[in-house]
Structure formats: C-alpha cells, structure tokens
C-alpha cells in the first residue's frame, strides 16, 4: 500500500469528497491509465474519460473487475471503491445520457494516480 497524505486519507479511507474543479485530473487529457492511489491497481483507461462539466474526473467505463459498486451511506447514491483495497473513489451515476454507455463514474482526483502510456 502507498503512503497517503492526510487529505488523501480523508478522501480514500474516510469517504470524503474533494472540492469540485480542484482536482488535477478534472481537465487532464493524457493517454494512459488511472490507477488506485492506495494500491496501484489500474482502474480506468484514458479512452473512457470524458468531460462532464461536473467538477470531477468522469469515466463511462472501468477496467473490468476492478471497481466495486455498493449503496452509499445516504441510501440513494451508488458508491464506487477499488475492488482490491476498498479505497473510496467516488460515485457512479446511470441514465444521464452523457455518453453512449449512459454511465458516469464521478471520481476524486486524489483517489487516482495517472500512468502515462509508453511511447
């Protein structure tokens, strides 16, 4: 497991949320993969990232078998966590018609680490 900063712990371990439009990956467009900040598991491919204007990085698909969905403590939203280590990622929403896949993974930048594709 990677060492986390206090702010990363607040998000990843205590299910916090970073302020909208504050994360480093909100507008980021590099080619590669986004991994779990805590354990390093690849979670999302850059090709599945899209601009939703919601204030957090958005993806319309995950790497199969890496993201767990569960009912959030509010009983309404669907929380997403890293299937390997349980790190809080954010929430997933369906039916918004933002992409053809009709899914939006709304993820905290602090829960992710970007790994650039090899050229």
C-alpha positions as CSV (number, residue, x, y, z in Angstrom):
1,X,0.0,0.0,0.0
2,X,1.2,3.5,-0.8
3,X,1.6,6.1,1.9
4,X,-1.2,8.7,1.7
5,X,-1.2,12.3,2.6
6,X,-3.8,13.5,5.3
7,X,-6.1,14.8,2.5
8,X,-5.8,11.6,0.5
9,X,-6.7,9.7,3.7
10,X,-9.7,11.9,4.2
11,X,-11.0,11.0,0.7
12,X,-9.8,7.4,0.3
13,X,-10.2,6.0,3.8
14,X,-13.0,8.2,5.3
15,X,-15.1,8.5,2.1
16,X,-14.6,12.3,1.7
17,X,-15.0,14.4,-1.4
18,X,-12.6,16.9,-2.8
19,X,-13.9,20.3,-3.8
20,X,-15.3,20.5,-7.4
21,X,-13.0,21.7,-10.1
22,X,-10.0,21.4,-7.7
23,X,-8.5,18.0,-8.7
24,X,-5.6,17.7,-11.0
25,X,-7.4,15.3,-13.4
26,X,-10.6,17.2,-14.0
27,X,-9.4,18.7,-17.3
28,X,-6.4,16.4,-17.8
29,X,-6.3,14.6,-21.2
30,X,-3.1,12.4,-21.2
31,X,-3.1,9.0,-22.8
32,X,-2.6,6.1,-20.3
33,X,-4.3,4.6,-17.3
34,X,-5.6,5.8,-14.0
35,X,-4.7,3.6,-11.0
36,X,-5.8,3.4,-7.4
37,X,-3.7,5.9,-5.4
38,X,-3.7,3.5,-2.4
39,X,-2.8,0.1,-4.0
40,X,-1.8,0.9,-7.6
41,X,-4.5,-1.3,-9.3
42,X,-5.3,0.0,-12.8
43,X,-9.0,1.2,-12.7
44,X,-9.7,3.4,-15.8
45,X,-8.3,3.9,-19.3
46,X,-7.9,7.4,-20.6
47,X,-10.0,6.5,-23.6
48,X,-13.0,6.1,-21.3
49,X,-12.6,9.6,-19.7
50,X,-14.9,12.4,-20.8
51,X,-15.7,16.0,-19.9
52,X,-18.9,16.0,-18.0
53,X,-18.5,19.5,-16.5
54,X,-19.4,18.2,-13.1
55,X,-16.2,19.2,-11.4
56,X,-14.6,15.8,-11.0
57,X,-12.9,13.4,-13.5
58,X,-15.6,11.3,-15.3
59,X,-15.3,8.0,-16.9
60,X,-18.0,6.0,-18.8
61,X,-16.4,2.6,-18.2
62,X,-13.9,0.9,-15.8
63,X,-11.4,-1.8,-16.4
64,X,-13.4,-5.0,-15.9
65,X,-13.3,-6.5,-12.4
66,X,-11.6,-3.5,-10.7
67,X,-14.4,-1.3,-9.3
68,X,-16.9,-2.4,-6.7
69,X,-20.4,-0.7,-6.5
70,X,-22.4,-0.5,-3.3
71,X,-25.2,1.5,-1.9
72,X,-23.8,4.7,-0.4
73,X,-24.4,5.5,3.3
74,X,-27.0,8.1,2.1
75,X,-29.1,5.2,0.8
76,X,-29.5,7.0,-2.6
77,X,-26.3,7.1,-4.5
78,X,-24.0,4.3,-5.6
79,X,-20.5,4.4,-4.1
80,X,-17.6,3.1,-6.1
81,X,-14.5,1.7,-4.4
82,X,-11.3,-0.1,-5.6
83,X,-12.2,-3.8,-5.6
84,X,-8.7,-4.8,-4.4
85,X,-8.2,-2.5,-1.4
86,X,-11.5,-0.8,-0.8
87,X,-10.3,2.7,-1.4
88,X,-13.2,5.2,-1.9
89,X,-13.2,6.5,-5.5
90,X,-16.5,8.4,-5.7
91,X,-19.9,7.6,-7.1
92,X,-21.4,6.2,-10.3
93,X,-24.5,7.6,-12.0
94,X,-26.6,6.0,-14.8
95,X,-29.2,7.3,-17.1
96,X,-27.8,10.9,-17.6
97,X,-27.4,10.4,-21.4
98,X,-23.9,12.0,-21.3
99,X,-22.3,9.2,-23.4
100,X,-23.4,6.2,-25.4
101,X,-22.7,4.0,-22.5
102,X,-25.0,6.1,-20.3
103,X,-22.8,5.8,-17.3
104,X,-20.7,8.4,-15.4
105,X,-18.1,7.3,-12.8
106,X,-17.5,10.6,-10.9
107,X,-14.1,10.1,-9.3
108,X,-12.0,12.1,-6.9
109,X,-8.6,13.1,-8.5
110,X,-7.0,12.4,-5.1
111,X,-8.1,8.7,-5.3
112,X,-6.2,8.3,-8.6
113,X,-2.7,8.3,-10.0
114,X,-2.1,8.6,-13.7
115,X,0.3,6.4,-15.5
116,X,1.3,7.6,-19.0
117,X,1.3,5.1,-21.9
118,X,4.7,4.2,-23.1
119,X,5.5,5.9,-26.4
